[in-house]
Amino acid sequence: MMVGVERQKAIPVQDDRSEAEGMKMLWRQYARNRSAIVGSVVVMAIALLAIFAPVLTPYHPSEDFDLSQTLLPPGSKGHPLGTDTNGRDLLSRMLFGARISLTIGLVVQAISVTIGTTAGLLAGYLGGRVDEVFSGVINIIYSFPSLLFAIATMSVLGPGLYNIFFALGFIGWATVARLVRGEVLSAKSRDFIEAARASGATPARVMLRHLLPNCLGPIVVVGTLGVAGAIMSEATLSFLGLGIQPPAPSWGSMLSRGREYIWIAPHLTIIPGIAIFITVLGLNLLGDGLRDIFDPRLKE
């Protein structure tokens, strides 16, 4: 009996040590991955600019306008990035627009990851009729072009922030679910899962304690890349007039309004376009770097 007790006490200590060593190894791999580091720096810089937007600019992005100061070019006194058609400071609108874009990207991916992970775990582990139902729903969602589905959804629901969350989140979860289902199917027949079942672990415990941790790496990668996709989709919807509505400072709607003045005030289009490009590039670099770290098949 004493030997059994000592063995039971020793197992968690060994697990904790292995988890600590695993975290150290991941950190070392991250420190050597240039793509992940550059992406992290870009994303962190944009996030800090968005957080401290009220401190960095004295103007309100929507309410402070001066019709005598319309279409000022970049470098104008008091307006480093110029002004828009209503005389509003473009720098303040860009900084507050970063808040909207990052919020939409994070919330949409939180919805997608939550629904997709739950569906993937249930379908992969339970199998049978549950797997058939979830797989059928996923295939139906994949049969529609995602952007056209989002446009159709927004056309029915109408423009608005919460409608964007629903439209983009409802589309994105299928990718996460398919990924998690595949990881679960490949892992549930391994020895440590059989050992957990033999020890009397409930299906919920097996899924949450043993299967989910093995899916975290791919989920983090897909979630990071999905934030970039959500930002692009929101910009597209706002450009078409189906997303964030003026006077809210959305990069997509700013692009849409700026194209009317492309020849006399090109900065209205160029600056939001550059902001979207840098943000999406940073997220893609971070996602690619995390994929290289978590996928052992890509290691040389």
Helices and strands as residue ranges (DSSP letters): H 2-32, H 34-51, H 53-56, G 67-69, H 90-126, H 128-142, H 146-157, H 161-187, H 191-198, H 203-205, I 206-211, H 212-239, H 251-258, G 259-261, H 267-294, G 296-298
